[in-house]
Amino acid sequence: MRKAERLFQLLTLLRGRRTVITARSLAEYLEVSERTVYRDMQALTLSGIPIEGEAGVGYRLKPGFTIPPIMFNAQELEAILLGARMVQRWGDAELGAAADSALTKIMAILPDKLHFEHTLKPEWLLVPEYSAGESARFGQEIRKAIKQQTIIKIKYQTQDKQHSAREIWPLGLVFWGNVWTLVSWCELRNDYRNFRLDRIQYLTVTEKTYPTRDDINLQHYIQRY
């Protein structure tokens, strides 16, 4: 977890409590050491957050302290909800959890939680699941490989049930409404190839990386096709 995200979570935890909370409890919740909590509390204090702390007792925010809320109108909240639900339904498990966490953080800093919770549950705004999980198969591994420019090996089944093994450079993911497609550079064909995630039978991430090239990347693919 990045420090900025950890500091935000600490502040959220402190804002949600009327009583003190111990460093040990904070460390267990964030899955870090107590020493890390002490350093983070010091960083928050130096940034101007009025935190009251007593050794052996715990921490709390000074009574009366508030953080300026993020202001959204109803349409903006609906857009956030729709985007989050689309990620939860059609993304992989890691992205779905991230979307849920983002909504929780927004709820924590909005001034009118009841209004936000009401907006989050409109019966008319539904996102069908289709084949949730299958459409984003191996999504987490592929996204990591794209960011680290790591070559992957896949076993793939085509629409006509033919099987092939490929070693590819993962370049980007495209969502077509109910399926995810991996745009890649295929070493076997020496050209761009697309692979539907729900047709990948097996995937393994190698230890090999591919270079950054102006003539082989997602933007070049989009311009070409």
N, C-alpha and C positions, 0 to 999 in steps of 0.2 A: 504494500500500500504506500502510495506517495505521501510525503510529509504534508503537503497542502490538503489532501483529502483527509488525512488523519486529524489535522488541526480542526478542519470543519466538523468532523464527527465529534471531536471532543467538545467543541462549542455547542453543538446540537444537544449532546447529552447533558451538559451543564444547564442549558436553557430549559430543558424539559423536567428539571428537578427543583423542588422547593427546599430540600434538605441537602446536606453535604453528601459527597460520594468519594470513596477512598481511592487512592492511587492504584491499589491492588485490583479493585473492581473495574476501574477504567482499563488497566493493563489486560485483564482477562477478557474484557469485551472486545478490545481492539487487537488482541493476540500479539501484544508487544511486551517488553520488559517494563518494570516500574521505573527504571532509570530513564527510559524513553519518554514515559509520561511526565516525569519531572522536567525533562528538557523541553517538551512541548508546552507545558504549562508556563514555563519561563518565557518561551517565545511568544505565547499569547499575551502574557502580561506586558512584555516589552513593546508589543504592538498596540497597547492601549486598552486591552480588554480588562475590566476590573474584576479580577479573580481573587477571592478570599480563600486562604488556605492555612491550615494549622497542622503541624506535625502530629501524626497519630490519630487525627480526626478526619480530615478530608478537604475537599474543595467545593466551592460553590461560586456562582456569579453574584456580584454585589446586588442586593435588592434594588429594583427600579431600573436596572440596565436593560436596554432594548437595542436590537439591531434593526436598522432600516429595512423594511420588507421589500421583497421583489414584487412589483405590482404587475399583475396580468389582468386583462379583461376576459370576459366569458369566451370570446372567440379564440383567444390565445390559449386558454386552458383546454378548450376542446381540441385544438390542433396538437397540443402536447399530449393529451390523452390518446388521440388517434395514432400519433407516431409511436407512443409507447406500446399501445396494444398491438400494432402491426409488428413491432420488434418482438414482443412476447409471443405472438402467434406464429410468426414466420421466421424468426431468427433462431439461432442455436441457444442452448440452455444458458451459456455464459452471457450472451447479449440480453436474453430475457431477464436474467437476474439483475443485470446492470440497469435495465429500464425500470424495473420495480424499485431498485435502490434510488434512482434519480427522482421518481415520483415521491418517495418517502422524504427525501431531502427538501423537495419543493414544499411539501405539506408542512414541514417543520418550520419554515420561515415565512409562510404566508400569514397575514394577520387574521384572516377569516377562514379558519379550517373547515367550519361547517359548510360554508359556501363551496369551497374547493371539493370537499368530499361529495357534495351533492352534484357538482359538475362532473366529477369522475364517474358517475354511475347513471348516465342517461340511457334509458332503455332503447332509444332509437339509434345509438351509435354502437354497432356491432362489427366485429372483425371475425369472420369464419376461420376456423383453424385449418381447414383442408387436411393435408397430411403433415400436421405439425411434427417436427422432429425428423421425418424422412426427407422433407424438402431442404433442410439445412444440415444434412448429414455431413459429419467431419468439418463443420463450419468453423469451430474453434481452432482446430489444428491448421486449417487452411489460412485463416486470417493471421495466425502467428507466423506461418511460413512466408506469407506475402510481406509482412512487415520486416522480417529478418532476411528476406531474399534467399530462402532455403529451397533447394530442389526437393521435390517429392516424387514418390513412385506410387502409381495407382493401378488397380485392376478395374477395368471398366466394361460395362455391358451396354451395347448400343440398343437402339429402338427395335432392331430386328433380331435381338438376342445374341448377337455376336460378342465375343469376349476378346479383350486385348490388354496388354500390359504396356504402360507408358512411363517414361521419366520426363517430367515436365517442370517448367519454371512457372509457378503460380504468380499471375500478374494482377488479378482483380476479380471481384465478385459482382455479378449482375443479377438483380431480382426481376423476374418477368411476370409477376403477379401471383403465381402459385408455385414457381420453381426457382431455385437458385442455380446459376450457371457460373462455372469457373472459367475465366479467360486465361489462357496459358500459352506458353511457347513450348511446343512439343519437339523434343530432341530427335525422336524417331522420324517425324515428317519434316523437320527443319522449317516449321511454319507455325502460325497461330492455330490453336485448336480450342474449341469450347467443350466443356464436360458438365453435364447436369449432375448436381451433387447427389440426387436420389438414385443415380445409376452407378455411382462409384461403389464397387463391391469391397474394396480394400484399399487402404491408404497408409503409407509409412513415410515419415519425414527423414530424409537423409542428413548426413553431416556436411554435405556439399552445398555451397552457395553459388548463386549466379551473379554475373556482373551487372552494373547499371549501364544500360546502352540506350542511346537516343533512337535507335531503330528497332528496339524490342522493349516495348512497355505498353501499358494500358492506353495512354493517350495516343500513341502511334497506331494502335489497333483501331481505336474509335475513328481516327481520321482516315484510316485506310478503308474501313468497311462502312 
